[in-house]
């Protein structure tokens, strides 16, 4: 984990109530890219017989990580809202494993940002889920 939290990472993991409640942890942010992780916790398990993090937690993690990638496009933060989020679940996470997500905001128009993301447990080359998303941008009086 990064020692000094980037303000965008701090906001996305500590100031957003849902992310804070789920225990999201900032990993990294770079130009148009962001990464967030969630550690395994018993209260985040979807099925107690499997000890696997619930799919809803992975969905929220991917959505938040996409938001971080959008904020990494500009130093001036602005509100966004998810318009479309498609997630393909490829396999369940390993039992008692945390999940990391990385997103890339690859295109920004005046009103819409387009993002791709991947989530994995142990190896980024063996993802548990991938996402494709579009977000509306609320830049205030700009544009």
Buried (B, 14 or more C-beta within 10 A) or exposed (E): EEEEBBEBBEBBBBEBEEBEEBBBBBBBBEEBBBBBBBBBEEEBBBEEEEBBBBBEBBBBBBBBBBBBBBBBBBEEEEEBEBEEBEBEBEEBBBEBBBBBBBBBBEEBEEEBBBBBBBBBBEEEEEBBBBBBBBBEBEEEEEE
